[in-house]
Amino acid sequence: MKRIDVMECVSLLKEFDNYLILTHRNPDGDTLGSAYALKRALDLLGKKSMVRCNDDIHPKFSYLWENVDNSEITFDKIIAVDVADKKLLGEEFEAKYGDNVFLCIDHHTSNREYAQNLLLEDRAAAAVVIYEVIRQLGVEITPEIASCVYTGLATDTGCFMYSNTTPTVHRIAAEVMAKGADYTLINRLMFETKTLQYLRLEQMAVSSIESHFDGKCAIMTVTRKMFEESGASSSECDGIAAIPRKIEGVKIAVTIRERHNGSFKVSMRTIEPYDAAKICANFGGGGHNAAAGCEFDCSLNETKEKLLEVIKEEF
Ligand SMILES: [Mn+2]
């Protein structure tokens, strides 16, 4: 479908008055920060909107919607933010809204072009794309909007540590910090604060790590049983996939998470020149060079075998 630029996106947003803003499933700081930055900007323009997500949202994100009226409205148009594929809306939302998305605002190279698309692939976060749109909307960047944008930027760059962290990323971060983003609170909530249950889950997950190919590949497994035993909630586990890459010598880090329906979600993190998106594409997945994902419907052992067969070719 049609690609549009920031100015075209701005005129589309001005054209209608009532929007449903959708995030991706397993919502992270970028999709939520983007959604609420956009909602807050639309509020300032006097437009009505509501943010909805197929999945539960972790309460640590609650500052994003502080003082926001997110009650039910009748909407004219649907906007998806940071959602590369309509499948990523989540099963229920894909069925309900997937074919009717009016506008997609995103930054993923794996974007499937399922709607009119403002796709800026060189931006580190969808929140940066949203920030550029909001500036062109002529809306004041309030401290709350600044905090939403900062959240997307900080989380998608791993607190400014991933390879997508560029001088531009730091410039934009500096801009929103100057506009009042509460970065001390955000950094603590996003990167430091964990529940004891989560730390117990992490302990079990770390015990599951297997090393392959002379230590160049590590596979960590997070099972439903681990969730049950630790009492951790899945919405807290976004960062867990970063663990196996911390191991010295690991180039391809794999985290296999068992879903509720018994299928397996794989998160891959790689170190250059290894390309996670390319490896995951073998299994119908996608993402970025350093972080990508795919899914498997077979058993855990078959999932590992299939992954190792493809990863082996990389070394
Ligand atoms: Mn993103």
Residues whose N, C-alpha, C, O or C-beta is under 5 A from the ligand:
A	BS01	MN	D30 D82 A125 A126 D156
